[in-house]
Amino acid sequence: MDQASTLRYMSKMNENTNSSQQKRDKQIMVMAITSGKGGVGKTNVVANLAISLSMLNRRVVVFDADLGLANLDVLLGLIPKYNLKDVLIGKKSFSEIIVEGPKGIKIIPASSGIQELSALTDEQRLRLLSEFDQFDENIDILLIDTAAGISSNVMYFNVAAQEIIVIAAPEPTSITDAYALMKVLSINYGEKYFRLIVNSVKDEKEGKEVFKKLSVAADRFLDISIDYLGYIPFDESVTKAVRQQKALVELYPSSKAGRSFAALAKSISKISPRTHPKGNIQFFWQQILQNHMNLKKE
């Protein structure tokens, strides 16, 4: 699809924005949960935070945006009949692929092992924009589980979301890659505000040490702000839950990690939507599209 066709489509979508917003009685909080490298437990954090937020009476939808290597459904023992690939090829709509997870959370499942989805085309972004415009789920929070790293898809989802929550672990490689992710988002995309959760730490002190390292480096070399949301302690119960394909907060809510997820969910639930329009679902996909077009012009 050429740029002129894309602009015409976006113009048409803009005409429908007011009617789309009238369907929603308040702004939806859109949060991208991301990481600089794999293996830090990001998807496990997303699943348990979503369920913990639902237990606080928040209506939550999780969008699995690790489009080529999705595993959120596997983690929760779900077997979706259809997934995002069926939407992108025009066979199904969001309402037909969405599945219900624990405690009433809704999940938009992606597909695994489909390499061509690791970098969406303009046509695929337009289709997703159209689907989100018709998406009428009554929700409070949309969590975007991005892939790890700094691929184009990861950048688009982070830039379009209202809040960016970075997951890091105490290992030096994880800290370095978390910094690199924020550096790219800051320098190349103008993102200046991030939130941090440190996973699999020995104790609260180690979590704050990771935050301090990232914060000191950011203050010295980058013009960004990092807000420390909290930590999740290393807990054998996490491994047990993963092996059972169940959420930790369901099986072991009183475990150390379970209590941490509950505390994090309370903190996240208190975050107020910003006055900047980022976060509206319609704007979310329009922003992804516009960012892509701007990059093509450069």
N, C-alpha and C positions, 0 to 999 in steps of 0.2 A: 504494500500500500504506500503511495507516495505521500509527501508531506501535505500537499493541498487537500487530499482526501482525508487525511488524519485531522487537519484543522477543521474541515467542514463537519466531520463527525463530532469533534469536541464542541463545536458551536451548537450543534443540535442538542448534545447532552447538557450544555449549559442552560439551554432554554427549559430543560426539564428539571433543573436543580431545585427551583422553588417548590414545585409540586412534590418532588421527592422528599424535601425536607419537611413538608407539611405532614408527611406520614410519621415523622419521628417527633416525639414530644420533648426530646432533649438531645444534646450533642453526645455522640458516642465517643468514648475514650479509645483511641487506637494506639496500642503499644507494640513496638517491635522488640522482641527479645532475641539477642544476637550474641555472637562470640567471635573472637579473632581466630580461634582454632577449634577443631573437633576434639571430642574426648573430654570436655569439661562438664558434661551432664546437662547441657542446655535444654534439650527436649524433655528430660525428666523434670527439670525445674519448671518448664512451661506447663506440663501436665498437672503437677502438684499445686502450682499457683492458681491455675484455672479452677481446679476443684475447691481449693481453699477459698477463693473468691466467691464461688457459687455457694459455699457453706455460710458466707456472710450475706446471702440473699442478693448477690450481684448476678445479673444475667450475662453469661459469658459465652462468646463464640471464639474458638481457636482456629486460625487459618494456618494449615501446615504449608509453609512457604519454602520448605526444603524440597523443591519441585522434582529434583532428580533422584534424591535419596531419602524419601520420606520414611519415617518410622514411628510417628506419634501413635498411629492406630495399633501398630505392633506392640508398643510399650503398654498400651491399655487393654490389650487382648481383644481388639475390635477387628471385624472382618468386613470392611465396606464392600458393597456390591459394585459400586461405581466410585470414581475419583475424579480429580481435576482434569485428567487427560480427556475424560468423556465430555467435560465442559468445553475444553479448548478445541475439540474437533467438532463441536456443535451437536453432539448426541444428547446431552443432558444439561439441565440447569442446576444452579446451586441448590435450589430447594429439593432437587431429586438426588443429589449426592450427599447432602449433609447427614451426619449420623449423630446420635445422642450418646454421650459418654457418661461417666459416673457423676452422680449428683446433679444431673440435668444439664451439664455443659454440652454445647453443640460443637461439632468438629467438621471442618471442611477438609476432607482428606486429599492429600496429593498422591502422586504415583511414585513408585520406586523403580530404579533401573531404567529410566527413560531419559537418555542423555540429551535429547533435543529440547527437553523442558528446562535444562540447566541455564539456558539463556533465551528468554521469551522474545518472540518477534513482535513487531508493531501490531499485526493482526491479532495475536494472542492477547496482548494488553488491551486492545479495543474490546475484545470479547469479554474479558474479565471486567472491564469498566461497565459494559452493558449489563452484565450479570449483577454487579454490585448495585447498579442503579435500580434494579428491580428487586433487590434483596430486602425483604420486609420483615425479617426476624426482629422481634422486640428485644433489644439487648442493651446492656450498659457498657460492656468492655469487649473490644475485639483485640485478641492477642495474636500477634504474627510471629510464628516460630520460623525464623529465617534459617538459611543454611549457614554454615560456619565460613569464615574467611572474608575476602573482599571482592567477590565476583560481582558482575553487573546486577544480577538479581538481588543479591544481598544489599547492594547500595540502594537500589530503587525502593525496596521495602522499608529500609531504615529512613531514608530521606522523606518518604511520604508519610510515615507514621508521626503521630503527635509526640510520643515519648520514645526514647531509645534506651533500653535497658541492656547493659552489657554484662554477660556472665563470664567470670574469670575464675581460675583456680590458682592455688599458691605456687605452682611450678613456674620456674623462670620463663619457659617457652610460652606459657599461657599469658603471663603478665606482658611479655614483649609483644605478643600477637594482639592482645587487647588494646595496647597502646597504638600499635600499627593501624588497627581498625578505626580507632577514634581519630588518628592523624589523617587518614585518607578521607573520612567523612567530614572532618573539619576543613582541610586544605582544599579538597576537590569539590566539596558539596556545600560548604558553608555551615555545617552543623556545629553548634557551639555548646550544646547542653546535653549531658549524658547522666544516666543513673547506673550505679554499679551494685551487683550482687556477687559476692565471693563464695564459691561452692567448695565443698569437701575440705574444710579447714579443721585444724586441731581444736581451735577454740576461738573465742571472740578476738583475742589479741592478734592471732595470725590473720584473721580477716581484716582487721584495721591496718595491719602492716602492709598487706597487699594494696589496700586503698591508698595508704600514704605514699607508697612507691609510685603508683600511677598518678596520684595527685601532684606530687613534687615534680615529676617529669612533665606533666601537662602544664603546670604553672611556669616552668622554665622554658619550654620549647613551643607550646601551643596556646592559643588564645581560646581555651575552652573551660567549662565548669563541669566538675564531676560530683554528683550527689551520691553519698554512700547510703544505700537502702538497707544493707545488712548482710548477714552471712548464713550459710547452711553448714553445719558441722559434718565431718565424716561420720557415717553411721552405717553399721553393717545391715541395718534394717532396710536401707535403700537397695542394696544388692538383693536381699531376700524378696523385696517387692517386685523388682525388675524381673527376677526369675519366675515369679508367679504371674507376670503380666498384669499387675494391679498397681494402682497408685499407692505410694507410701502413706499418704494422709488418710486413705481408707483403711488400710491394713494395720498400720502402726501410728495412729494419730498422737499417741503420748510419747513416742520416741523423741530423741533429741532433735532429729531433722524434722519430724512432724511438727513439733512445737515452733521450730524456726519458720517453717512454711506458713503456719498460722499467723505468726507475728509479721512476716513480710506481707501477707495478704492484707492485713489490717492497715499497714503503712501505705500500700498501693491503693487501697480503696479510698484513702483520704486525699489522694492527689486530685487536684481540681483541674478540669479542662482549661487550657490556656485560651486567651482571647484570640490568638492567631488561629486562622481557619484550619490549620493542619489538624486532622483527626476526624473530620467528617468523612464518611465512607465515600461519598461522591467525590469529594476533593482528593481523597486518598488516591484513587485510581487516576484521576485527571493529572495529579502531580507526578505520578509515575510516568505517565505518557509524555507530559511536558518536559520532564527532566531528560528523557530519552531523546526527544527531538532537539533539545538544546545542545546535547552532546554531539548529535549528528551535524549540527551547524558549525561546531568548532573545528 
